[in-house]
Amino acid sequence: MTSRKAGAVHLRDWGGPGVPVLLTHGMAAHTHWWDAVAPLWKGVFHAVALDFRGHGDSDWLENEAYTGSAWVDDIESARKALGWERFILVGHSMGARIALDYAERRSAHLRGVCAIDFLPDVYASRERKYEKTRSRPQPIYENEEAMLAKFRLQPPGTLLDAAALRALGRHGVRQGPRGWSWKFDWRSFAFPYGPVWPQLAKISADALIVRGEHSSILPREAMTRVVAALPRGRGIEIMDAHHHIPLDKPAELAAALAAWARELPA
């Protein structure tokens, strides 16, 4: 696995032969969400994960707002840097929404798009929670241990044990001139989540929608509605998984995506 920058965007590349696959992460996450999944595709996919700007080891925006269009541009920058004409795009959570945005605008570059356990619409209770988060400044801590004590998944359900969660959290922190903080830019919480429904009929690429059995983000009824609205949609559920399926059930997710990809047109 190699790590490099494509302009402002950080990429982690597992290399090898196989169908090109680009992996995107959720809000406040990073490429390490895919650490247990990508190695399982050796010889099947050439997997690359990106950090959206404002996340992980990618650059932060200066004065612009974080928008879906900006993050779609990150995917396109990665595609060009990798020299891929057509590829499979896989996104989790917020990254799934951005993957669908990319598919709406640039389906010609896609062999398929997979959207994993995402928020299809903003519910009032969740919007109130985001409003509280948005109003806070970038948090600063005295040391790494104080930060890791605060690390939680959102939503909190997961099959990871405490040691694995701590290791994941360590990938998302760094020391700066004023102290320790998260690698993601707190301003990214201002990303405007809109309803997904108007765009679905415009996505011409083959699409796979994945939800975790215990997900509180993508209810089963909502997944059914999403799949029905897509011209070439299919839906699957990963049993026993919560929202963070790449963390909870990496082998099952890897197998499901490989099986779906084998059925896609060349």
Residue, then its C-alpha position, 0 to 999 in steps of 0.5 A: m500500500t502506498s500513500r501520496k497526494a494528488g494535488a490537495v487530495h490524499l490517496r492511499d493505494w493498495g495497488g495490484p491488478g483488477v478493476p479500479v475501485l475508488l473508496t470514499h468515507g463519511m463525515a469526519a472520517h478518513t481512508h482508514w475506514w477501509d483498512a479491513v476491506a481493501p486488502l480482501w480484494k487483492g487480485v480482484f480490485h485495484a483499490v484506492a481510498l481518498d480523504f476528502r478535503g478537510h479530512g484525513d491527510s488532505d488539505w483544508l479549504e481556506n475561505e470556501a465552504y465545504t460543499g458536495s460540488a467541492w468533494v465531487d471535484d476531489i473524486e474527479s481529481a483522484r480519477k485523473a491523477l490515477g489515469w482511470e477512464r472508467f472505475i467503480l465508485v464506492g462511498h460510505s455515509m456522507g461519502a455515499r451521498i457524494a458518490l451519488d452526486y458524482a454519478e449524477r454528473r459523471s456517469a460516463h466514467l463509472r462502471g458502477v456506483c455503490a452507496i453504503d448506509f447513508l442519510p437519504d434525507v435530513y430528519a428534524s432531530r438530526e438537524r438540531k444535533y448538527e446545529k449544535t455541532r456547527s456552532r462550536p469552534q475547532p476543538i483543541y486538546e492538551n495531548e493525544e490521550a485527552m483526544l482519544a478519550k473523546f473519540r466516538l463513532q456517530p452513530p455509536g453502534t458498532l461491533l468493534d472492540a475498544a482497542a480497535l476503536r482506539a486505533l481508528g481514533r489515533h489515525g484521525v488526530r494530530q498535533g498542531p501549533r496550538g495543541w492536539s486536534w482532529k484531522f478533519d476541519w470542524r467547518s465541514f459539519a456545515f455541509p448542507y445535506g439535502p434530500v437524495w430523492p430528486q437526483l436518483a432518476k438522473i443516475s444512469a450508472d448501475a447502482l448498489i445500495v447497501r444498508g446494515e441490518h441495525s442501521s439507524i441512518l438508512p431505514r429498510e423502507a428508505m433503502t427500498r424507496v431509493v432502489a426503486a427510484l434508481p433506473r438500474g438500482r439494486g439493494i442488499e443488507i449486511m446482517d448484524a452490521h450497524h451503520h459503519i459497515p466497513l468497520d463492522k463486517p469488512a469480509e461480508l461487504a468485500a464479498a458482496l461488492a465483488a459479487w456485484a462487480r462481476e455482474l457489471p458490464a465490461 
